[in-house]
């Protein structure tokens, strides 16, 4: 709850420090005294737009500091602070400060750590709930109606959210798998054609290099064919030089023993025969290797061309073609495996979808039942608040499936009919300012046990009413504030008399300087202020006596 509010140089407020407690706190004062300035100042620490016009004339800057204390920090605040890396101990006060400059710009701090205004807005709903003449948030905003009804009816919203998460996850997985299968099937014929083509050709690793070498040798053989043929005559035939050399060696062998020089000559001749024979063998091997076979050359060139063409087609190297073939086989196998996986995902999607529908329809039933009870509870409050001709209805409509979500399958909105036969419409579109505030009060009373912001503020909820209606408003405000904190800006003495604490807002002038001040009243001060509210500018003894009766009755 809000425990302290410190204001410096905001409009007519020069310096002000207020302390607040539990229960109902009422703020009163003459029209124009500056009650709206307090709300504007509080709005700054809740993340409202920083208007440099709020800085007091003649000052360079202004500031507002609000202190909030909690028995247990609300989850929404704790999560937001965690995300912003702001540590707060259990039981520690939450101190929010906002500074404005007269020349524009502002700074925000939480527990002396600089933060963005977006963070203030994110946690403001759990700090303060403000209802005024032109309220367009809080209970008026349809976006919050579903959550309010759920808290009222006690439906299992968590189960719906959990089953929605599971269903959403399996639906996404199924959609991805279906797209993958669809994409794969679209290419299946092409994959088969590619695989057939590769399987027919059956490329081997290192084949390009081998074929290129064979082709090169054959091309050299074609070029050297004439020279090799001529060289063959050196060895072929009985009259070939090598044959004659061998014949000479045989003759010399018969006479080599006749003289040492003949033996030496024979040895030299034998070496020549051996070398010539080796040359012959190598020449024959070269001729065999460089053999020019037009058919074989054509076959090698054709094979090499096909391999390289296929590699270009698949944008890879020739040696990568065997890998490509394995890839295509794996892709085709994956289509078959993917279809089996698809069956399992479809089953999971159906099961999680059914679980979500069961949980959501159970919540729908709880909402419909809770809506009837809420309508009855609000109806009980309308008569005393002089809204007996009006009707309230909680509209629960099942949405089309494409709009289902973690909060269920329903759209929920609070509707009213101010006059019989006028038709039901949203709160903000039908109710006048005073009616709207009283409808909100009736709702707050009906929803009193369902939680909400730590501090609730009603701004002039009693405008335009008096007597029994004002008393009814005061009684309900006090009831709402019994276990929490509620602040009411009021012009009604009946409401003011119900307050646990009473603050009087006053405006004073000294020359050309005007100031707004706030004073916490004691018992005597409360009597005098309520008497002023009853009688006007001139306070009479009768007004004081009536004020006493109101205070005693409260």
C-alpha positions as CSV (number, residue, x, y, z in Angstrom):
1,X,0.0,0.0,0.0
2,X,1.0,3.6,-0.4
3,X,2.6,4.8,2.9
4,X,4.2,8.1,2.0
5,X,4.0,10.7,-0.8
6,X,6.5,13.5,-1.0
7,X,5.9,16.3,-3.5
8,X,8.3,19.2,-4.4
9,X,7.4,22.1,-6.7
10,X,4.5,20.6,-8.5
11,X,2.1,23.4,-9.8
12,X,0.9,25.1,-6.6
13,X,2.5,22.6,-4.2
14,X,5.9,24.0,-3.0
15,X,6.7,21.2,-0.5
16,X,4.4,18.5,0.8
17,X,4.9,15.2,2.6
18,X,1.9,13.0,3.4
19,X,1.7,9.7,5.3
20,X,-1.0,7.2,4.6
21,X,-2.2,4.1,6.5
22,X,-4.6,1.3,6.1
23,X,-8.4,1.7,5.8
24,X,-10.3,4.6,4.2
25,X,-8.5,7.9,3.8
26,X,-10.6,10.8,2.6
27,X,-9.4,14.0,0.9
28,X,-11.6,17.1,1.0
29,X,-11.4,20.7,0.2
30,X,-13.1,23.5,-1.6
31,X,-13.3,23.3,-5.4
32,X,-10.1,24.5,-7.0
33,X,-8.0,23.8,-3.9
34,X,-5.7,21.5,-5.7
35,X,-7.0,18.0,-5.3
36,X,-6.3,17.2,-8.9
37,X,-2.7,18.3,-8.4
38,X,-2.2,15.5,-5.9
39,X,-3.6,12.9,-8.4
40,X,-1.4,14.4,-11.1
41,X,1.7,14.1,-8.9
42,X,0.8,10.5,-8.0
43,X,0.3,9.8,-11.7
44,X,3.9,10.8,-12.4
45,X,5.3,8.0,-10.2
46,X,2.9,5.6,-11.9
47,X,4.4,6.4,-15.3
48,X,2.1,9.1,-16.7
49,X,3.5,11.4,-19.3
50,X,5.9,14.0,-17.9
51,X,4.4,17.5,-18.6
52,X,6.9,20.3,-17.9
53,X,3.9,22.5,-17.2
54,X,3.6,20.6,-13.9
55,X,6.8,22.3,-12.6
56,X,6.0,25.1,-10.3
57,X,6.5,28.6,-11.8
58,X,9.9,30.0,-11.2
59,X,11.5,26.6,-10.4
60,X,14.0,24.6,-12.5
61,X,12.7,21.1,-11.5
62,X,10.2,19.2,-9.6
63,X,10.0,15.8,-8.0
64,X,7.5,13.3,-6.6
65,X,8.5,10.3,-4.4
66,X,6.1,7.6,-3.4
67,X,6.8,4.8,-0.9
68,X,4.9,1.5,-1.1
69,X,5.0,-1.3,1.4
70,X,3.7,-4.9,1.1
71,X,3.3,-7.9,3.3
72,X,4.1,-9.9,0.2
73,X,5.4,-8.3,-3.0
74,X,2.9,-8.9,-5.9
75,X,4.3,-11.3,-8.5
76,X,3.8,-8.8,-11.3
77,X,6.0,-6.3,-9.5
78,X,8.6,-8.9,-8.5
79,X,8.9,-10.3,-12.0
80,X,9.2,-6.8,-13.5
81,X,11.9,-5.8,-11.0
82,X,13.8,-9.1,-11.6
83,X,13.8,-8.4,-15.4
84,X,15.2,-4.9,-14.6
85,X,17.9,-6.4,-12.3
86,X,16.5,-4.6,-9.3
87,X,16.8,-6.5,-6.0
88,X,14.3,-5.9,-3.3
89,X,14.2,-7.9,-0.1
90,X,10.9,-9.3,1.3
91,X,9.4,-6.6,3.5
92,X,11.5,-3.8,2.0
93,X,9.7,-0.7,0.9
94,X,9.4,0.1,-2.8
95,X,10.5,3.7,-3.3
96,X,9.6,5.3,-6.6
97,X,10.9,8.8,-7.5
98,X,10.2,10.9,-10.6
99,X,12.0,14.1,-11.5
100,X,10.8,16.7,-14.0
101,X,12.7,19.6,-15.5
102,X,11.1,22.9,-16.5
103,X,12.8,22.8,-19.9
104,X,11.5,19.2,-20.6
105,X,12.6,15.7,-19.8
106,X,12.3,13.5,-16.8
107,X,14.1,10.8,-14.8
108,X,12.7,7.9,-12.9
109,X,14.2,5.8,-10.1
110,X,13.2,2.7,-8.2
111,X,15.0,2.3,-4.9
112,X,17.5,4.8,-6.2
113,X,18.3,2.9,-9.3
114,X,17.5,4.7,-12.6
115,X,14.7,3.0,-14.6
116,X,12.7,3.6,-17.7
117,X,9.2,5.0,-17.5
118,X,7.9,1.9,-19.2
119,X,8.8,-0.1,-16.0
120,X,6.7,2.3,-13.9
121,X,3.8,1.7,-16.2
122,X,4.3,-2.0,-16.1
123,X,3.9,-2.2,-12.3
124,X,1.5,0.7,-11.8
125,X,-1.6,-1.6,-12.1
126,X,-0.5,-3.5,-9.1
127,X,0.3,-0.4,-7.1
128,X,-2.7,2.0,-7.6
129,X,-6.1,1.6,-9.1
130,X,-7.6,5.0,-9.9
131,X,-11.3,5.5,-10.7
132,X,-12.5,8.9,-11.7
133,X,-15.0,10.8,-13.7
134,X,-13.3,10.0,-17.0
135,X,-11.9,6.6,-16.1
136,X,-10.9,4.6,-19.2
137,X,-8.8,2.0,-17.5
138,X,-9.3,-0.3,-14.6
139,X,-12.8,-1.9,-14.4
140,X,-13.9,0.1,-17.4
141,X,-11.3,-1.5,-19.7
142,X,-12.7,-4.7,-21.2
143,X,-9.2,-6.2,-21.5
144,X,-9.3,-6.8,-17.7
145,X,-12.8,-8.1,-17.4
146,X,-12.0,-11.7,-18.1
147,X,-9.3,-11.9,-15.4
148,X,-11.6,-10.2,-12.9
149,X,-14.4,-12.7,-13.6
150,X,-11.9,-15.6,-13.4
151,X,-10.8,-14.5,-9.9
152,X,-14.4,-14.1,-8.9
153,X,-15.5,-17.5,-10.1
154,X,-12.4,-19.4,-9.1
155,X,-12.0,-21.0,-12.5
156,X,-8.8,-23.0,-13.2
157,X,-7.1,-20.5,-15.5
158,X,-3.7,-22.0,-14.9
159,X,-4.8,-25.4,-16.3
160,X,-6.0,-23.7,-19.4
161,X,-2.8,-21.7,-19.8
162,X,-0.7,-24.9,-19.3
163,X,-2.7,-27.0,-21.8
164,X,-2.7,-24.1,-24.3
165,X,1.1,-24.0,-24.1
166,X,1.4,-27.7,-24.8
167,X,-1.2,-27.6,-27.6
168,X,0.5,-24.6,-29.1
169,X,3.9,-26.3,-28.9
170,X,2.7,-29.5,-30.6
171,X,0.8,-27.6,-33.2
172,X,4.0,-25.7,-34.1
173,X,6.0,-28.9,-34.2
174,X,3.3,-30.5,-36.4
175,X,3.2,-27.5,-38.8
176,X,7.0,-27.5,-39.2
177,X,7.0,-31.3,-39.9
178,X,4.1,-31.0,-42.3
179,X,5.9,-28.2,-44.2
180,X,9.1,-30.2,-44.3
181,X,7.3,-33.3,-45.7
182,X,5.4,-31.1,-48.2
183,X,8.7,-29.5,-49.3
184,X,10.4,-32.9,-49.5
185,X,7.5,-34.4,-51.5
186,X,7.5,-31.5,-53.9
187,X,11.1,-32.5,-54.7
188,X,10.6,-36.3,-54.4
189,X,10.4,-36.9,-58.2
190,X,13.4,-34.7,-58.7
191,X,15.3,-36.6,-56.0
192,X,14.4,-39.9,-57.6
193,X,15.6,-38.6,-61.0
194,X,18.8,-37.4,-59.6
195,X,19.4,-40.6,-57.7
196,X,18.6,-42.7,-60.8
197,X,21.0,-40.7,-62.9
198,X,23.8,-41.0,-60.3
199,X,23.2,-44.7,-59.7
200,X,23.3,-45.4,-63.4
201,X,26.6,-43.6,-63.8
202,X,27.9,-44.9,-60.4
203,X,30.7,-42.4,-59.8
204,X,33.7,-43.6,-57.8
205,X,36.0,-41.6,-55.5
206,X,39.2,-40.6,-57.3
207,X,37.7,-41.6,-60.7
208,X,38.2,-38.2,-62.3
209,X,41.9,-38.2,-61.7
210,X,42.3,-41.7,-63.0
211,X,40.4,-41.1,-66.2
212,X,42.2,-37.8,-66.8
213,X,45.5,-39.6,-66.5
214,X,44.4,-42.4,-68.9
215,X,43.1,-39.9,-71.4
216,X,46.4,-37.9,-71.2
217,X,48.5,-41.0,-71.8
218,X,46.3,-42.0,-74.8
219,X,46.6,-38.6,-76.3
220,X,50.4,-38.7,-75.9
221,X,50.5,-42.1,-77.5
222,X,48.6,-40.8,-80.5
223,X,51.1,-38.0,-80.8
224,X,54.2,-40.3,-80.4
225,X,52.9,-43.2,-82.5
226,X,55.2,-42.5,-85.5
227,X,58.3,-42.2,-83.4
228,X,57.6,-45.3,-81.4
229,X,57.0,-47.3,-84.6
230,X,60.3,-46.2,-86.0
231,X,62.1,-47.1,-82.8
232,X,60.6,-50.5,-82.9
233,X,62.6,-51.3,-86.1
234,X,65.8,-51.0,-84.0
235,X,64.9,-54.2,-82.1
236,X,62.5,-56.0,-84.4
237,X,63.9,-58.5,-87.1
238,X,67.0,-60.5,-87.6
239,X,68.9,-57.7,-89.2
240,X,68.0,-55.2,-86.4
241,X,71.0,-53.6,-84.6
242,X,70.2,-55.4,-81.3
243,X,70.0,-58.8,-83.1
244,X,73.3,-58.1,-84.7
245,X,74.8,-57.1,-81.4
246,X,73.6,-60.3,-79.8
247,X,75.1,-62.3,-82.8
248,X,78.4,-60.6,-82.4
249,X,78.4,-61.4,-78.7
250,X,77.8,-65.1,-79.4
251,X,80.8,-65.2,-81.8
252,X,83.0,-63.3,-79.5
253,X,82.1,-65.6,-76.8
254,X,83.5,-68.5,-78.8
255,X,86.9,-66.8,-79.2
256,X,87.1,-64.7,-76.1
257,X,89.4,-67.1,-74.3
258,X,92.1,-66.6,-76.9
259,X,93.3,-63.3,-75.6
260,X,92.6,-61.1,-72.5
261,X,91.5,-58.2,-74.6
262,X,88.9,-60.4,-76.3
263,X,87.6,-61.3,-72.9
264,X,87.4,-57.6,-72.0
265,X,85.7,-56.8,-75.3
266,X,83.2,-59.6,-74.6
267,X,82.4,-58.2,-71.1
268,X,81.8,-54.8,-72.6
269,X,79.6,-56.3,-75.3
270,X,77.6,-58.2,-72.7
271,X,76.9,-55.0,-70.8
272,X,75.8,-53.3,-74.0
273,X,73.4,-56.2,-74.7
274,X,72.0,-56.0,-71.2
275,X,71.5,-52.2,-71.4
276,X,70.0,-52.5,-74.9
277,X,67.6,-55.3,-73.7
278,X,66.5,-53.1,-70.8
279,X,65.9,-50.2,-73.2
280,X,63.9,-52.5,-75.4
281,X,61.7,-53.6,-72.4
282,X,61.1,-50.1,-71.3
283,X,60.3,-49.0,-74.8
284,X,57.8,-51.8,-75.1
285,X,56.3,-50.8,-71.7
286,X,56.0,-47.2,-72.8
287,X,54.5,-48.3,-76.1
288,X,51.9,-50.4,-74.2
289,X,51.2,-47.5,-71.8
290,X,50.9,-45.0,-74.6
291,X,49.0,-47.3,-76.8
292,X,46.5,-45.3,-78.8
293,X,43.1,-47.0,-78.9
294,X,40.5,-44.6,-80.4
295,X,37.6,-46.6,-78.9
296,X,39.1,-46.6,-75.4
297,X,40.1,-42.9,-75.7
298,X,36.5,-42.1,-76.7
299,X,35.1,-44.1,-73.9
300,X,37.3,-42.4,-71.3
301,X,36.5,-38.9,-72.6
302,X,32.8,-39.7,-72.7
303,X,32.9,-40.9,-69.1
304,X,34.9,-37.9,-67.9
305,X,32.5,-35.6,-69.7
306,X,29.5,-37.2,-68.1
307,X,31.0,-37.0,-64.6
308,X,32.0,-33.4,-64.9
309,X,28.6,-32.5,-66.4
310,X,26.8,-34.1,-63.5
311,X,29.1,-32.3,-61.0
312,X,28.3,-29.0,-62.6
313,X,24.6,-29.9,-62.5
314,X,24.8,-30.5,-58.7
315,X,27.3,-27.7,-58.1
316,X,30.0,-29.8,-56.6
317,X,33.3,-31.5,-57.4
318,X,33.4,-34.8,-59.3
319,X,34.8,-36.5,-56.2
320,X,31.7,-35.3,-54.2
321,X,29.2,-37.1,-56.5
322,X,29.2,-40.3,-54.4
323,X,28.4,-38.1,-51.3
324,X,25.6,-36.4,-53.3
325,X,24.2,-39.9,-54.1
326,X,24.1,-40.7,-50.4
327,X,22.5,-37.4,-49.6
328,X,19.7,-38.1,-52.1
329,X,19.1,-41.5,-50.7
330,X,19.0,-40.1,-47.2
331,X,16.5,-37.4,-48.3
332,X,14.2,-40.1,-49.8
333,X,14.5,-42.2,-46.7
334,X,13.7,-39.1,-44.6
335,X,10.4,-38.6,-46.4
336,X,9.3,-42.1,-45.4
337,X,10.6,-41.6,-41.8
338,X,9.0,-38.1,-41.7
339,X,5.6,-39.5,-42.6
340,X,5.9,-41.9,-39.6
341,X,6.9,-39.0,-37.4
342,X,4.0,-37.0,-38.8
343,X,1.6,-39.6,-37.6
344,X,3.0,-39.4,-34.0
345,X,2.8,-35.5,-34.1
346,X,-0.7,-35.6,-35.4
347,X,-1.7,-37.8,-32.5
348,X,0.0,-35.6,-30.0
349,X,-1.7,-32.5,-31.5
350,X,-5.1,-34.1,-31.2
351,X,-4.5,-35.2,-27.6
352,X,-3.1,-31.8,-26.4
353,X,-5.9,-30.0,-28.3
354,X,-8.5,-32.2,-26.6
355,X,-6.9,-31.5,-23.2
356,X,-7.0,-27.8,-23.9
357,X,-10.6,-27.9,-25.0
358,X,-11.6,-29.8,-21.9
359,X,-9.9,-27.3,-19.6
360,X,-11.2,-24.3,-21.6
361,X,-14.8,-25.6,-21.6
362,X,-14.6,-26.3,-17.8
363,X,-13.4,-22.7,-17.4
364,X,-16.1,-21.5,-19.7
365,X,-18.7,-23.3,-17.6
366,X,-17.2,-21.7,-14.4
367,X,-17.3,-18.3,-16.1
368,X,-21.0,-18.6,-17.1
369,X,-21.9,-19.7,-13.6
370,X,-19.7,-17.0,-12.0
371,X,-21.2,-14.3,-14.4
372,X,-24.6,-15.1,-13.0
373,X,-23.5,-14.8,-9.5
374,X,-21.6,-11.6,-10.2
375,X,-24.6,-10.1,-11.9
376,X,-26.7,-10.9,-8.9
377,X,-24.1,-9.4,-6.5
378,X,-23.8,-6.2,-8.5
379,X,-27.6,-5.9,-8.8
380,X,-27.8,-6.0,-5.0
381,X,-25.6,-2.9,-4.9
382,X,-27.3,-0.8,-7.6
383,X,-30.5,0.1,-5.7
384,X,-28.8,1.7,-2.7
385,X,-26.5,3.7,-5.1
386,X,-29.6,5.2,-6.8
387,X,-29.1,3.0,-9.9
388,X,-32.2,0.8,-9.3
389,X,-33.4,1.4,-12.9
390,X,-30.2,0.0,-14.3
391,X,-29.1,-3.5,-15.0
392,X,-25.7,-5.1,-15.1
393,X,-24.7,-8.1,-17.2
394,X,-21.4,-10.0,-17.5
395,X,-21.3,-11.0,-21.2
396,X,-19.5,-14.3,-21.8
397,X,-19.1,-15.1,-25.5
398,X,-17.2,-18.1,-26.9
399,X,-14.8,-16.8,-29.6
400,X,-14.0,-18.5,-32.9
401,X,-11.1,-21.0,-32.7
402,X,-8.6,-18.7,-34.3
403,X,-8.9,-16.3,-31.3
404,X,-8.5,-18.9,-28.6
405,X,-5.5,-18.5,-26.4
406,X,-3.9,-19.1,-23.0
407,X,-6.8,-17.3,-21.3
408,X,-9.4,-19.6,-22.8
409,X,-12.0,-19.6,-25.5
410,X,-14.2,-16.7,-24.1
411,X,-14.5,-13.0,-24.6
412,X,-15.8,-11.3,-21.4
413,X,-17.2,-7.8,-21.1
414,X,-19.1,-6.0,-18.4
415,X,-22.3,-4.4,-19.9
416,X,-24.9,-2.1,-18.4
417,X,-28.4,-0.9,-19.3
418,X,-29.1,2.4,-17.6
419,X,-32.8,2.4,-18.5
420,X,-35.2,-0.5,-19.3
421,X,-35.4,-1.2,-23.0
422,X,-32.3,1.0,-23.8
423,X,-30.2,-2.0,-24.5
424,X,-26.9,-3.2,-23.0
425,X,-23.6,-1.6,-24.0
426,X,-20.1,-1.2,-22.5
427,X,-19.8,0.8,-19.3
428,X,-17.9,3.6,-20.7
429,X,-20.2,4.2,-23.6
430,X,-23.4,4.5,-21.6
431,X,-22.8,5.7,-18.1
432,X,-22.4,9.3,-17.2
433,X,-19.5,10.4,-15.0
434,X,-21.4,10.0,-11.7
435,X,-23.1,6.8,-12.8
436,X,-19.9,5.3,-14.1
437,X,-18.2,5.8,-10.7
438,X,-21.1,4.3,-8.9
439,X,-21.2,1.3,-11.2
440,X,-17.5,0.8,-10.6
441,X,-18.1,1.0,-6.8
442,X,-20.8,-1.6,-7.1
443,X,-18.5,-3.8,-9.1
444,X,-15.7,-3.2,-6.6
445,X,-17.9,-4.2,-3.7
446,X,-19.0,-7.4,-5.6
447,X,-15.4,-8.2,-6.4
448,X,-14.1,-7.1,-3.0
449,X,-12.6,-10.5,-2.1
450,X,-10.9,-11.0,-5.5
451,X,-7.8,-8.8,-4.9
452,X,-6.6,-6.0,-7.1
453,X,-4.2,-3.1,-6.7
454,X,-2.6,-2.4,-3.4
455,X,-4.2,1.1,-3.2
456,X,-7.5,2.0,-4.7
457,X,-8.4,5.7,-5.3
458,X,-11.9,7.0,-6.1
459,X,-11.9,10.6,-7.4
460,X,-15.2,12.3,-6.6
461,X,-17.4,9.2,-6.9
462,X,-20.1,11.1,-5.0
463,X,-20.4,13.9,-7.6
464,X,-24.0,14.8,-8.1
465,X,-25.5,12.7,-5.3
466,X,-26.3,13.3,-1.7
467,X,-28.3,12.1,1.3
468,X,-29.0,8.4,1.4
469,X,-27.0,7.7,-1.8
470,X,-23.9,9.5,-0.4
471,X,-24.3,7.5,2.8
472,X,-24.5,4.3,0.8
473,X,-21.4,5.2,-1.1
474,X,-19.5,6.0,2.1
475,X,-20.6,2.8,3.7
476,X,-19.4,0.8,0.7
477,X,-16.1,2.6,0.5
478,X,-15.5,1.9,4.2
479,X,-16.3,-1.8,3.7
480,X,-13.9,-2.0,0.7
481,X,-11.2,-0.4,2.8
482,X,-11.6,-2.6,5.8
483,X,-8.8,-5.0,4.8
484,X,-6.8,-2.7,2.6
485,X,-6.2,0.9,1.6
486,X,-8.7,3.1,-0.2
487,X,-8.4,6.8,-0.8
488,X,-11.4,8.9,-1.8
489,X,-11.4,12.5,-3.0
490,X,-14.9,13.6,-2.0
491,X,-17.3,16.6,-1.7
492,X,-19.7,14.5,0.4
493,X,-19.8,14.9,4.2
494,X,-21.4,11.5,4.4
495,X,-18.4,9.9,2.7
496,X,-15.9,12.1,4.6
497,X,-17.4,11.0,7.9
498,X,-16.5,7.3,7.1
499,X,-12.8,8.0,6.8
500,X,-10.2,6.5,9.1
501,X,-8.0,9.4,8.2
502,X,-9.0,12.8,6.9
503,X,-6.9,15.2,4.8
504,X,-7.9,18.7,4.0
505,X,-6.6,20.3,0.9
506,X,-6.4,24.1,1.0
507,X,-5.2,26.9,-1.3
508,X,-3.7,30.1,0.1
509,X,-2.2,33.3,-1.4
510,X,0.5,35.7,-0.3
511,X,0.7,38.5,-2.7
512,X,1.2,37.0,-6.1
513,X,2.3,33.6,-4.7
514,X,-0.3,30.9,-4.4
515,X,0.2,27.6,-2.6
516,X,-1.7,24.4,-2.1
517,X,-1.2,22.6,1.2
518,X,-2.6,19.4,2.7
519,X,-3.3,18.9,6.4
520,X,-4.1,15.7,8.2
521,X,-7.0,16.6,10.5
522,X,-7.5,15.6,14.1
523,X,-11.0,14.9,15.5
524,X,-11.8,18.6,16.1
525,X,-10.5,19.4,12.6
526,X,-12.6,16.7,11.1
527,X,-15.7,18.1,12.8
528,X,-15.0,21.6,11.5
529,X,-14.3,20.4,7.9
530,X,-17.4,18.2,7.7
531,X,-19.4,21.1,9.1
532,X,-18.0,23.3,6.4
533,X,-19.0,20.7,3.8
534,X,-22.5,20.7,5.2
535,X,-23.1,24.5,5.5
536,X,-20.7,26.1,3.1
537,X,-18.5,29.2,3.8
538,X,-20.3,30.1,7.1
539,X,-20.0,27.2,9.6
540,X,-23.0,27.1,12.0
541,X,-23.5,25.3,15.3
542,X,-26.2,23.3,13.6
543,X,-23.7,22.2,11.0
544,X,-21.3,21.2,13.7
545,X,-23.9,19.2,15.5
546,X,-24.9,17.5,12.3
547,X,-21.2,16.8,11.6
548,X,-21.0,15.2,15.1
549,X,-24.0,13.0,14.3
550,X,-22.4,11.8,11.0
551,X,-19.1,11.0,12.7
552,X,-20.8,9.1,15.5
553,X,-22.9,7.2,13.0
554,X,-19.8,6.2,11.1
